């Protein structure tokens, strides 16, 4: 089995299409990139919490995470001028605000 030398490995990583995609995304708008990265953490966390607690879901655990994630999605979509992403994230934000209001009213 042939192993890569350090130089070859660096060239493989540099020319990797996924690495290039992420670099292009960052260089086109660093602020949008950071918003999207944080958004992904919040939404993945909320999704995991909901999936693992689906038999007895507690909205206080995942609705705020979904809300923050969808709001960050609006910010990054506005920066990147992605019209239908703005529509989708706005819908999610509205629905999560509605869900949070319901949680507060149930106290």
Jmol script that loads the backbone (N, CA, C; Angstrom):
load data "model"
ATOM      1  N   UNK A   1       0.839  -1.177   0.000  1.00  0.00           N
ATOM      2  CA  UNK A   1       0.000   0.000   0.000  1.00  0.00           C
ATOM      3  C   UNK A   1       0.883   1.240   0.000  1.00  0.00           C
ATOM      4  N   UNK A   2       0.582   2.169  -0.902  1.00  0.00           N
ATOM      5  CA  UNK A   2       1.391   3.374  -1.021  1.00  0.00           C
ATOM      6  C   UNK A   2       0.775   4.482  -0.162  1.00  0.00           C
ATOM      7  N   UNK A   3       1.572   5.084   0.683  1.00  0.00           N
ATOM      8  CA  UNK A   3       1.113   6.188   1.511  1.00  0.00           C
ATOM      9  C   UNK A   3       1.515   7.504   0.851  1.00  0.00           C
ATOM     10  N   UNK A   4       0.735   8.536   1.107  1.00  0.00           N
ATOM     11  CA  UNK A   4       1.036   9.858   0.562  1.00  0.00           C
ATOM     12  C   UNK A   4       2.188  10.501   1.320  1.00  0.00           C
ATOM     13  N   UNK A   5       3.009  11.242   0.603  1.00  0.00           N
ATOM     14  CA  UNK A   5       3.994  12.085   1.281  1.00  0.00           C
ATOM     15  C   UNK A   5       3.250  13.329   1.768  1.00  0.00           C
ATOM     16  N   UNK A   6       3.895  14.111   2.616  1.00  0.00           N
ATOM     17  CA  UNK A   6       3.254  15.321   3.125  1.00  0.00           C
ATOM     18  C   UNK A   6       2.858  16.264   1.999  1.00  0.00           C
ATOM     19  N   UNK A   7       3.718  16.432   1.027  1.00  0.00           N
ATOM     20  CA  UNK A   7       3.438  17.327  -0.102  1.00  0.00           C
ATOM     21  C   UNK A   7       2.256  16.820  -0.916  1.00  0.00           C
ATOM     22  N   UNK A   8       2.224  15.520  -1.164  1.00  0.00           N
ATOM     23  CA  UNK A   8       1.113  14.940  -1.921  1.00  0.00           C
ATOM     24  C   UNK A   8      -0.207  15.088  -1.161  1.00  0.00           C
ATOM     25  N   UNK A   9      -0.162  14.880   0.141  1.00  0.00           N
ATOM     26  CA  UNK A   9      -1.357  15.004   0.958  1.00  0.00           C
ATOM     27  C   UNK A   9      -1.881  16.433   0.954  1.00  0.00           C
ATOM     28  N   UNK A  10      -0.972  17.408   1.050  1.00  0.00           N
ATOM     29  CA  UNK A  10      -1.363  18.820   0.993  1.00  0.00           C
ATOM     30  C   UNK A  10      -2.024  19.118  -0.343  1.00  0.00           C
ATOM     31  N   UNK A  11      -1.486  18.596  -1.429  1.00  0.00           N
ATOM     32  CA  UNK A  11      -2.065  18.814  -2.755  1.00  0.00           C
ATOM     33  C   UNK A  11      -3.436  18.159  -2.893  1.00  0.00           C
ATOM     34  N   UNK A  12      -3.611  16.981  -2.313  1.00  0.00           N
ATOM     35  CA  UNK A  12      -4.918  16.313  -2.350  1.00  0.00           C
ATOM     36  C   UNK A  12      -5.954  17.148  -1.616  1.00  0.00           C
ATOM     37  N   UNK A  13      -5.602  17.661  -0.442  1.00  0.00           N
ATOM     38  CA  UNK A  13      -6.527  18.477   0.338  1.00  0.00           C
ATOM     39  C   UNK A  13      -6.822  19.786  -0.385  1.00  0.00           C
ATOM     40  N   UNK A  14      -5.801  20.434  -0.949  1.00  0.00           N
ATOM     41  CA  UNK A  14      -5.981  21.692  -1.671  1.00  0.00           C
ATOM     42  C   UNK A  14      -6.909  21.540  -2.862  1.00  0.00           C
ATOM     43  N   UNK A  15      -6.820  20.411  -3.545  1.00  0.00           N
ATOM     44  CA  UNK A  15      -7.602  20.200  -4.762  1.00  0.00           C
ATOM     45  C   UNK A  15      -8.924  19.475  -4.520  1.00  0.00           C
ATOM     46  N   UNK A  16      -9.238  19.190  -3.279  1.00  0.00           N
ATOM     47  CA  UNK A  16     -10.485  18.518  -2.939  1.00  0.00           C
ATOM     48  C   UNK A  16     -11.650  19.467  -3.198  1.00  0.00           C
ATOM     49  N   UNK A  17     -12.652  19.008  -3.946  1.00  0.00           N
ATOM     50  CA  UNK A  17     -13.781  19.872  -4.322  1.00  0.00           C
ATOM     51  C   UNK A  17     -14.598  20.324  -3.113  1.00  0.00           C
ATOM     52  N   UNK A  18     -14.681  19.495  -2.104  1.00  0.00           N
ATOM     53  CA  UNK A  18     -15.426  19.887  -0.894  1.00  0.00           C
ATOM     54  C   UNK A  18     -14.681  21.000  -0.168  1.00  0.00           C
ATOM     55  N   UNK A  19     -13.370  20.873  -0.032  1.00  0.00           N
ATOM     56  CA  UNK A  19     -12.561  21.913   0.611  1.00  0.00           C
ATOM     57  C   UNK A  19     -12.673  23.216  -0.174  1.00  0.00           C
ATOM     58  N   UNK A  20     -12.596  23.121  -1.487  1.00  0.00           N
ATOM     59  CA  UNK A  20     -12.720  24.307  -2.335  1.00  0.00           C
ATOM     60  C   UNK A  20     -14.087  24.953  -2.162  1.00  0.00           C
ATOM     61  N   UNK A  21     -15.130  24.135  -2.097  1.00  0.00           N
ATOM     62  CA  UNK A  21     -16.489  24.652  -1.910  1.00  0.00           C
ATOM     63  C   UNK A  21     -16.599  25.440  -0.607  1.00  0.00           C
ATOM     64  N   UNK A  22     -16.083  24.874   0.485  1.00  0.00           N
ATOM     65  CA  UNK A  22     -16.146  25.560   1.773  1.00  0.00           C
ATOM     66  C   UNK A  22     -15.309  26.835   1.772  1.00  0.00           C
ATOM     67  N   UNK A  23     -14.144  26.798   1.145  1.00  0.00           N
ATOM     68  CA  UNK A  23     -13.307  28.001   1.050  1.00  0.00           C
ATOM     69  C   UNK A  23     -14.018  29.087   0.259  1.00  0.00           C
ATOM     70  N   UNK A  24     -14.635  28.716  -0.867  1.00  0.00           N
ATOM     71  CA  UNK A  24     -15.369  29.691  -1.676  1.00  0.00           C
ATOM     72  C   UNK A  24     -16.548  30.278  -0.903  1.00  0.00           C
ATOM     73  N   UNK A  25     -17.226  29.430  -0.148  1.00  0.00           N
ATOM     74  CA  UNK A  25     -18.348  29.908   0.662  1.00  0.00           C
ATOM     75  C   UNK A  25     -17.869  30.922   1.696  1.00  0.00           C
ATOM     76  N   UNK A  26     -16.735  30.626   2.324  1.00  0.00           N
ATOM     77  CA  UNK A  26     -16.195  31.541   3.331  1.00  0.00           C
ATOM     78  C   UNK A  26     -15.718  32.847   2.698  1.00  0.00           C
ATOM     79  N   UNK A  27     -14.988  32.760   1.608  1.00  0.00           N
ATOM     80  CA  UNK A  27     -14.432  33.977   1.012  1.00  0.00           C
ATOM     81  C   UNK A  27     -15.512  34.853   0.392  1.00  0.00           C
ATOM     82  N   UNK A  28     -16.625  34.261  -0.063  1.00  0.00           N
ATOM     83  CA  UNK A  28     -17.690  35.086  -0.641  1.00  0.00           C
ATOM     84  C   UNK A  28     -18.381  35.924   0.422  1.00  0.00           C
ATOM     85  N   UNK A  29     -18.485  35.416   1.657  1.00  0.00           N
ATOM     86  CA  UNK A  29     -19.070  36.195   2.755  1.00  0.00           C
ATOM     87  C   UNK A  29     -18.723  35.537   4.088  1.00  0.00           C
ATOM     88  N   UNK A  30     -17.668  36.026   4.748  1.00  0.00           N
ATOM     89  CA  UNK A  30     -17.288  35.439   6.038  1.00  0.00           C
ATOM     90  C   UNK A  30     -18.397  35.517   7.085  1.00  0.00           C
ATOM     91  N   UNK A  31     -19.156  36.624   7.117  1.00  0.00           N
ATOM     92  CA  UNK A  31     -20.239  36.763   8.104  1.00  0.00           C
ATOM     93  C   UNK A  31     -21.332  35.733   7.853  1.00  0.00           C
ATOM     94  N   UNK A  32     -21.749  35.582   6.603  1.00  0.00           N
ATOM     95  CA  UNK A  32     -22.771  34.579   6.281  1.00  0.00           C
ATOM     96  C   UNK A  32     -22.269  33.177   6.612  1.00  0.00           C
ATOM     97  N   UNK A  33     -21.003  32.911   6.340  1.00  0.00           N
ATOM     98  CA  UNK A  33     -20.420  31.599   6.621  1.00  0.00           C
ATOM     99  C   UNK A  33     -20.489  31.285   8.114  1.00  0.00           C
ATOM    100  N   UNK A  34     -20.117  32.252   8.949  1.00  0.00           N
ATOM    101  CA  UNK A  34     -20.149  32.046  10.398  1.00  0.00           C
ATOM    102  C   UNK A  34     -21.593  31.859  10.870  1.00  0.00           C
ATOM    103  N   UNK A  35     -22.520  32.671  10.346  1.00  0.00           N
ATOM    104  CA  UNK A  35     -23.940  32.509  10.695  1.00  0.00           C
ATOM    105  C   UNK A  35     -24.428  31.116  10.330  1.00  0.00           C
ATOM    106  N   UNK A  36     -24.060  30.652   9.144  1.00  0.00           N
ATOM    107  CA  UNK A  36     -24.482  29.327   8.697  1.00  0.00           C
ATOM    108  C   UNK A  36     -23.868  28.225   9.555  1.00  0.00           C
ATOM    109  N   UNK A  37     -22.640  28.412   9.978  1.00  0.00           N
ATOM    110  CA  UNK A  37     -21.980  27.409  10.804  1.00  0.00           C
ATOM    111  C   UNK A  37     -22.673  27.314  12.175  1.00  0.00           C
ATOM    112  N   UNK A  38     -22.945  28.463  12.781  1.00  0.00           N
ATOM    113  CA  UNK A  38     -23.625  28.474  14.082  1.00  0.00           C
ATOM    114  C   UNK A  38     -25.054  27.958  13.936  1.00  0.00           C
ATOM    115  N   UNK A  39     -25.712  28.375  12.854  1.00  0.00           N
ATOM    116  CA  UNK A  39     -27.066  27.898  12.549  1.00  0.00           C
ATOM    117  C   UNK A  39     -27.090  26.375  12.471  1.00  0.00           C
ATOM    118  N   UNK A  40     -26.129  25.799  11.787  1.00  0.00           N
ATOM    119  CA  UNK A  40     -26.070  24.342  11.651  1.00  0.00           C
ATOM    120  C   UNK A  40     -25.932  23.667  13.013  1.00  0.00           C
ATOM    121  N   UNK A  41     -25.109  24.229  13.886  1.00  0.00           N
ATOM    122  CA  UNK A  41     -24.937  23.650  15.232  1.00  0.00           C
ATOM    123  C   UNK A  41     -26.258  23.671  15.998  1.00  0.00           C
ATOM    124  N   UNK A  42     -26.961  24.806  15.964  1.00  0.00           N
ATOM    125  CA  UNK A  42     -28.239  24.915  16.678  1.00  0.00           C
ATOM    126  C   UNK A  42     -29.284  23.957  16.103  1.00  0.00           C
ATOM    127  N   UNK A  43     -29.410  23.916  14.774  1.00  0.00           N
ATOM    128  CA  UNK A  43     -30.443  23.080  14.160  1.00  0.00           C
ATOM    129  C   UNK A  43     -30.139  21.595  14.292  1.00  0.00           C
ATOM    130  N   UNK A  44     -28.882  21.218  14.171  1.00  0.00           N
ATOM    131  CA  UNK A  44     -28.518  19.809  14.359  1.00  0.00           C
ATOM    132  C   UNK A  44     -28.768  19.387  15.802  1.00  0.00           C
ATOM    133  N   UNK A  45     -28.435  20.273  16.745  1.00  0.00           N
ATOM    134  CA  UNK A  45     -28.677  19.969  18.165  1.00  0.00           C
ATOM    135  C   UNK A  45     -30.168  19.815  18.442  1.00  0.00           C
ATOM    136  N   UNK A  46     -30.968  20.739  17.935  1.00  0.00           N
ATOM    137  CA  UNK A  46     -32.422  20.672  18.151  1.00  0.00           C
ATOM    138  C   UNK A  46     -32.999  19.404  17.539  1.00  0.00           C
ATOM    139  N   UNK A  47     -32.561  19.080  16.341  1.00  0.00           N
ATOM    140  CA  UNK A  47     -33.049  17.877  15.669  1.00  0.00           C
ATOM    141  C   UNK A  47     -32.679  16.616  16.447  1.00  0.00           C
ATOM    142  N   UNK A  48     -31.459  16.585  16.962  1.00  0.00           N
ATOM    143  CA  UNK A  48     -31.025  15.419  17.749  1.00  0.00           C
ATOM    144  C   UNK A  48     -31.847  15.288  19.028  1.00  0.00           C
ATOM    145  N   UNK A  49     -32.056  16.422  19.710  1.00  0.00           N
ATOM    146  CA  UNK A  49     -32.850  16.388  20.950  1.00  0.00           C
ATOM    147  C   UNK A  49     -34.253  15.885  20.660  1.00  0.00           C
ATOM    148  N   UNK A  50     -34.874  16.414  19.612  1.00  0.00           N
ATOM    149  CA  UNK A  50     -36.231  15.984  19.268  1.00  0.00           C
ATOM    150  C   UNK A  50     -36.257  14.508  18.888  1.00  0.00           C
ATOM    151  N   UNK A  51     -35.283  14.062  18.123  1.00  0.00           N
ATOM    152  CA  UNK A  51     -35.246  12.659  17.704  1.00  0.00           C
ATOM    153  C   UNK A  51     -35.055  11.707  18.875  1.00  0.00           C
ATOM    154  N   UNK A  52     -34.183  12.074  19.822  1.00  0.00           N
ATOM    155  CA  UNK A  52     -33.907  11.186  20.948  1.00  0.00           C
ATOM    156  C   UNK A  52     -34.994  11.216  22.019  1.00  0.00           C
ATOM    157  N   UNK A  53     -35.822  12.267  22.015  1.00  0.00           N
ATOM    158  CA  UNK A  53     -36.871  12.372  23.036  1.00  0.00           C
ATOM    159  C   UNK A  53     -38.261  12.329  22.413  1.00  0.00           C
ATOM    160  N   UNK A  54     -38.393  11.759  21.220  1.00  0.00           N
ATOM    161  CA  UNK A  54     -39.639  11.819  20.459  1.00  0.00           C
ATOM    162  C   UNK A  54     -40.825  11.197  21.201  1.00  0.00           C
ATOM    163  N   UNK A  55     -40.579  10.215  22.059  1.00  0.00           N
ATOM    164  CA  UNK A  55     -41.694   9.589  22.772  1.00  0.00           C
ATOM    165  C   UNK A  55     -42.239  10.475  23.880  1.00  0.00           C
ATOM    166  N   UNK A  56     -41.415  11.354  24.418  1.00  0.00           N
ATOM    167  CA  UNK A  56     -41.855  12.338  25.415  1.00  0.00           C
ATOM    168  C   UNK A  56     -41.150  13.668  25.135  1.00  0.00           C
ATOM    169  N   UNK A  57     -41.507  14.340  24.036  1.00  0.00           N
ATOM    170  CA  UNK A  57     -40.792  15.568  23.674  1.00  0.00           C
ATOM    171  C   UNK A  57     -41.064  16.705  24.654  1.00  0.00           C
ATOM    172  N   UNK A  58     -40.039  17.488  24.923  1.00  0.00           N
ATOM    173  CA  UNK A  58     -40.149  18.662  25.778  1.00  0.00           C
ATOM    174  C   UNK A  58     -39.772  19.869  24.919  1.00  0.00           C
ATOM    175  N   UNK A  59     -40.775  20.644  24.544  1.00  0.00           N
ATOM    176  CA  UNK A  59     -40.553  21.776  23.657  1.00  0.00           C
ATOM    177  C   UNK A  59     -39.549  22.784  24.170  1.00  0.00           C
ATOM    178  N   UNK A  60     -39.420  22.902  25.483  1.00  0.00           N
ATOM    179  CA  UNK A  60     -38.455  23.850  26.057  1.00  0.00           C
ATOM    180  C   UNK A  60     -37.023  23.472  25.707  1.00  0.00           C
ATOM    181  N   UNK A  61     -36.796  22.214  25.358  1.00  0.00           N
ATOM    182  CA  UNK A  61     -35.446  21.770  25.037  1.00  0.00           C
ATOM    183  C   UNK A  61     -35.058  22.061  23.592  1.00  0.00           C
ATOM    184  N   UNK A  62     -36.014  22.002  22.658  1.00  0.00           N
ATOM    185  CA  UNK A  62     -35.620  22.131  21.250  1.00  0.00           C
ATOM    186  C   UNK A  62     -36.204  23.328  20.520  1.00  0.00           C
ATOM    187  N   UNK A  63     -37.348  23.862  20.935  1.00  0.00           N
ATOM    188  CA  UNK A  63     -37.945  25.000  20.218  1.00  0.00           C
ATOM    189  C   UNK A  63     -37.020  26.223  20.222  1.00  0.00           C
ATOM    190  N   UNK A  64     -36.429  26.604  21.362  1.00  0.00           N
ATOM    191  CA  UNK A  64     -35.512  27.758  21.313  1.00  0.00           C
ATOM    192  C   UNK A  64     -34.318  27.546  20.383  1.00  0.00           C
ATOM    193  N   UNK A  65     -33.810  26.321  20.317  1.00  0.00           N
ATOM    194  CA  UNK A  65     -32.691  26.036  19.416  1.00  0.00           C
ATOM    195  C   UNK A  65     -33.120  26.174  17.962  1.00  0.00           C
ATOM    196  N   UNK A  66     -34.300  25.644  17.639  1.00  0.00           N
ATOM    197  CA  UNK A  66     -34.825  25.804  16.280  1.00  0.00           C
ATOM    198  C   UNK A  66     -35.052  27.280  15.957  1.00  0.00           C
ATOM    199  N   UNK A  67     -35.551  28.047  16.925  1.00  0.00           N
ATOM    200  CA  UNK A  67     -35.815  29.472  16.704  1.00  0.00           C
ATOM    201  C   UNK A  67     -34.530  30.238  16.390  1.00  0.00           C
ATOM    202  N   UNK A  68     -33.526  30.056  17.215  1.00  0.00           N
ATOM    203  CA  UNK A  68     -32.248  30.753  16.987  1.00  0.00           C
ATOM    204  C   UNK A  68     -31.633  30.315  15.655  1.00  0.00           C
ATOM    205  N   UNK A  69     -31.678  29.033  15.374  1.00  0.00           N
ATOM    206  CA  UNK A  69     -31.126  28.526  14.118  1.00  0.00           C
ATOM    207  C   UNK A  69     -31.834  29.102  12.906  1.00  0.00           C
ATOM    208  N   UNK A  70     -33.161  29.168  12.951  1.00  0.00           N
ATOM    209  CA  UNK A  70     -33.892  29.695  11.798  1.00  0.00           C
ATOM    210  C   UNK A  70     -33.691  31.202  11.644  1.00  0.00           C
ATOM    211  N   UNK A  71     -33.521  31.913  12.756  1.00  0.00           N
ATOM    212  CA  UNK A  71     -33.229  33.349  12.672  1.00  0.00           C
ATOM    213  C   UNK A  71     -31.850  33.590  12.056  1.00  0.00           C
ATOM    214  N   UNK A  72     -30.884  32.791  12.435  1.00  0.00           N
ATOM    215  CA  UNK A  72     -29.558  32.902  11.817  1.00  0.00           C
ATOM    216  C   UNK A  72     -29.624  32.538  10.335  1.00  0.00           C
ATOM    217  N   UNK A  73     -30.522  31.621   9.982  1.00  0.00           N
ATOM    218  CA  UNK A  73     -30.725  31.277   8.582  1.00  0.00           C
ATOM    219  C   UNK A  73     -31.227  32.457   7.773  1.00  0.00           C
ATOM    220  N   UNK A  74     -32.112  33.252   8.365  1.00  0.00           N
ATOM    221  CA  UNK A  74     -32.596  34.461   7.687  1.00  0.00           C
ATOM    222  C   UNK A  74     -31.441  35.429   7.464  1.00  0.00           C
ATOM    223  N   UNK A  75     -30.625  35.625   8.490  1.00  0.00           N
ATOM    224  CA  UNK A  75     -29.491  36.554   8.375  1.00  0.00           C
ATOM    225  C   UNK A  75     -28.557  36.129   7.247  1.00  0.00           C
ATOM    226  N   UNK A  76     -28.167  34.868   7.236  1.00  0.00           N
ATOM    227  CA  UNK A  76     -27.229  34.419   6.202  1.00  0.00           C
ATOM    228  C   UNK A  76     -27.881  34.433   4.823  1.00  0.00           C
ATOM    229  N   UNK A  77     -29.175  34.126   4.743  1.00  0.00           N
ATOM    230  CA  UNK A  77     -29.854  34.143   3.445  1.00  0.00           C
ATOM    231  C   UNK A  77     -29.980  35.561   2.899  1.00  0.00           C
ATOM    232  N   UNK A  78     -30.218  36.539   3.771  1.00  0.00           N
ATOM    233  CA  UNK A  78     -30.282  37.928   3.325  1.00  0.00           C
ATOM    234  C   UNK A  78     -28.914  38.370   2.810  1.00  0.00           C
ATOM    235  N   UNK A  79     -27.864  38.017   3.541  1.00  0.00           N
ATOM    236  CA  UNK A  79     -26.503  38.383   3.112  1.00  0.00           C
ATOM    237  C   UNK A  79     -26.191  37.769   1.749  1.00  0.00           C
ATOM    238  N   UNK A  80     -26.575  36.516   1.560  1.00  0.00           N
ATOM    239  CA  UNK A  80     -26.272  35.822   0.302  1.00  0.00           C
ATOM    240  C   UNK A  80     -27.321  36.074  -0.779  1.00  0.00           C
ATOM    241  N   UNK A  81     -28.383  36.824  -0.433  1.00  0.00           N
ATOM    242  CA  UNK A  81     -29.459  37.159  -1.370  1.00  0.00           C
ATOM    243  C   UNK A  81     -30.110  35.903  -1.947  1.00  0.00           C
ATOM    244  N   UNK A  82     -30.449  34.972  -1.052  1.00  0.00           N
ATOM    245  CA  UNK A  82     -31.098  33.718  -1.432  1.00  0.00           C
ATOM    246  C   UNK A  82     -32.588  33.824  -1.096  1.00  0.00           C
ATOM    247  N   UNK A  83     -33.383  34.248  -2.080  1.00  0.00           N
ATOM    248  CA  UNK A  83     -34.777  34.616  -1.853  1.00  0.00           C
ATOM    249  C   UNK A  83     -35.618  33.510  -1.216  1.00  0.00           C
ATOM    250  N   UNK A  84     -35.587  32.316  -1.786  1.00  0.00           N
ATOM    251  CA  UNK A  84     -36.465  31.273  -1.265  1.00  0.00           C
ATOM    252  C   UNK A  84     -35.963  30.679   0.055  1.00  0.00           C
ATOM    253  N   UNK A  85     -34.690  30.803   0.316  1.00  0.00           N
ATOM    254  CA  UNK A  85     -34.170  30.418   1.630  1.00  0.00           C
ATOM    255  C   UNK A  85     -34.702  31.391   2.680  1.00  0.00           C
ATOM    256  N   UNK A  86     -34.804  32.679   2.317  1.00  0.00           N
ATOM    257  CA  UNK A  86     -35.380  33.679   3.223  1.00  0.00           C
ATOM    258  C   UNK A  86     -36.835  33.318   3.522  1.00  0.00           C
ATOM    259  N   UNK A  87     -37.585  32.956   2.484  1.00  0.00           N
ATOM    260  CA  UNK A  87     -38.990  32.567   2.677  1.00  0.00           C
ATOM    261  C   UNK A  87     -39.085  31.367   3.618  1.00  0.00           C
ATOM    262  N   UNK A  88     -38.298  30.348   3.363  1.00  0.00           N
ATOM    263  CA  UNK A  88     -38.336  29.129   4.166  1.00  0.00           C
ATOM    264  C   UNK A  88     -37.934  29.391   5.615  1.00  0.00           C
ATOM    265  N   UNK A  89     -36.834  30.095   5.816  1.00  0.00           N
ATOM    266  CA  UNK A  89     -36.369  30.375   7.176  1.00  0.00           C
ATOM    267  C   UNK A  89     -37.323  31.320   7.913  1.00  0.00           C
ATOM    268  N   UNK A  90     -37.958  32.233   7.183  1.00  0.00           N
ATOM    269  CA  UNK A  90     -38.948  33.121   7.800  1.00  0.00           C
ATOM    270  C   UNK A  90     -40.157  32.316   8.277  1.00  0.00           C
ATOM    271  N   UNK A  91     -40.582  31.356   7.460  1.00  0.00           N
ATOM    272  CA  UNK A  91     -41.681  30.479   7.864  1.00  0.00           C
ATOM    273  C   UNK A  91     -41.305  29.712   9.138  1.00  0.00           C
ATOM    274  N   UNK A  92     -40.133  29.118   9.147  1.00  0.00           N
ATOM    275  CA  UNK A  92     -39.683  28.374  10.327  1.00  0.00           C
ATOM    276  C   UNK A  92     -39.607  29.284  11.553  1.00  0.00           C
ATOM    277  N   UNK A  93     -39.096  30.500  11.377  1.00  0.00           N
ATOM    278  CA  UNK A  93     -38.996  31.440  12.498  1.00  0.00           C
ATOM    279  C   UNK A  93     -40.382  31.760  13.043  1.00  0.00           C
ATOM    280  N   UNK A  94     -41.318  32.048  12.153  1.00  0.00           N
ATOM    281  CA  UNK A  94     -42.690  32.338  12.585  1.00  0.00           C
ATOM    282  C   UNK A  94     -43.313  31.176  13.333  1.00  0.00           C
ATOM    283  N   UNK A  95     -43.144  29.970  12.813  1.00  0.00           N
ATOM    284  CA  UNK A  95     -43.718  28.790  13.461  1.00  0.00           C
ATOM    285  C   UNK A  95     -43.061  28.518  14.820  1.00  0.00           C
ATOM    286  N   UNK A  96     -41.767  28.777  14.922  1.00  0.00           N
ATOM    287  CA  UNK A  96     -41.080  28.567  16.195  1.00  0.00           C
ATOM    288  C   UNK A  96     -41.449  29.635  17.214  1.00  0.00           C
ATOM    289  N   UNK A  97     -41.695  30.860  16.765  1.00  0.00           N
ATOM    290  CA  UNK A  97     -42.197  31.900  17.683  1.00  0.00           C
ATOM    291  C   UNK A  97     -43.576  31.488  18.191  1.00  0.00           C
ATOM    292  N   UNK A  98     -44.434  31.009  17.283  1.00  0.00           N
ATOM    293  CA  UNK A  98     -45.761  30.532  17.671  1.00  0.00           C
ATOM    294  C   UNK A  98     -45.647  29.397  18.694  1.00  0.00           C
ATOM    295  N   UNK A  99     -44.743  28.464  18.464  1.00  0.00           N
ATOM    296  CA  UNK A  99     -44.553  27.338  19.390  1.00  0.00           C
ATOM    297  C   UNK A  99     -44.040  27.841  20.736  1.00  0.00           C
ATOM    298  N   UNK A 100     -43.138  28.813  20.732  1.00  0.00           N
ATOM    299  CA  UNK A 100     -42.609  29.344  21.991  1.00  0.00           C
ATOM    300  C   UNK A 100     -43.703  30.076  22.775  1.00  0.00           C
ATOM    301  N   UNK A 101     -44.550  30.811  22.069  1.00  0.00           N
ATOM    302  CA  UNK A 101     -45.674  31.500  22.731  1.00  0.00           C
ATOM    303  C   UNK A 101     -46.595  30.462  23.375  1.00  0.00           C
ATOM    304  N   UNK A 102     -46.859  29.385  22.670  1.00  0.00           N
ATOM    305  CA  UNK A 102     -47.685  28.335  23.245  1.00  0.00           C
ATOM    306  C   UNK A 102     -47.064  27.728  24.498  1.00  0.00           C
ATOM    307  N   UNK A 103     -45.744  27.550  24.466  1.00  0.00           N
ATOM    308  CA  UNK A 103     -45.048  27.029  25.646  1.00  0.00           C
ATOM    309  C   UNK A 103     -45.191  27.977  26.828  1.00  0.00           C
ATOM    310  N   UNK A 104     -45.031  29.295  26.579  1.00  0.00           N
ATOM    311  CA  UNK A 104     -45.171  30.256  27.656  1.00  0.00           C
ATOM    312  C   UNK A 104     -46.600  30.313  28.178  1.00  0.00           C
ATOM    313  N   UNK A 105     -47.567  30.183  27.299  1.00  0.00           N
ATOM    314  CA  UNK A 105     -48.977  30.232  27.725  1.00  0.00           C
ATOM    315  C   UNK A 105     -49.361  29.004  28.536  1.00  0.00           C
ATOM    316  N   UNK A 106     -48.641  27.920  28.346  1.00  0.00           N
ATOM    317  CA  UNK A 106     -48.943  26.671  29.070  1.00  0.00           C
ATOM    318  C   UNK A 106     -48.355  26.666  30.482  1.00  0.00           C
ATOM    319  N   UNK A 107     -47.549  27.662  30.809  1.00  0.00           N
ATOM    320  CA  UNK A 107     -46.933  27.697  32.160  1.00  0.00           C
ATOM    321  C   UNK A 107     -47.973  27.936  33.234  1.00  0.00           C
TER     322      UNK A 107
END
end "model"
wireframe off; spacefill off
backbone 0.3
color backbone group
